[in-house]
């Protein structure tokens, strides 16, 4: 997170890889809340999540038994793919 803050201070814009790496890191240490916050920040910044990003979030939700949230995310993803 310190490197991410430093990037921001220097005006370096985070991309999909940067956000995905952070999200995966939050998931790895069991901080699903942090991962979800970073996903929201990613979307708010106009950076689109990729397959790796969504896979990390879904794996985190499923491993912490947040199945309703995982299912809702899948429904939203399907809607975005279908153009709804």
Rosetta blueprint (number, residue, H / E / L):
1 X L
2 X H
3 X H
4 X H
5 X H
6 X H
7 X H
8 X H
9 X H
10 X L
11 X L
12 X L
13 X L
14 X L
15 X L
16 X H
17 X H
18 X H
19 X H
20 X H
21 X H
22 X H
23 X H
24 X H
25 X H
26 X H
27 X H
28 X H
29 X L
30 X L
31 X L
32 X H
33 X H
34 X H
35 X H
36 X H
37 X H
38 X H
39 X H
40 X H
41 X H
42 X H
43 X H
44 X H
45 X L
46 X L
47 X L
48 X L
49 X L
50 X L
51 X H
52 X H
53 X H
54 X H
55 X H
56 X H
57 X H
58 X H
59 X H
60 X H
61 X H
62 X H
63 X H
64 X L
65 X L
66 X L
67 X H
68 X H
69 X H
70 X H
71 X H
72 X H
73 X H
74 X H
75 X H
76 X H
77 X H
78 X H
79 X H
80 X H
81 X H
82 X H
83 X L
84 X L
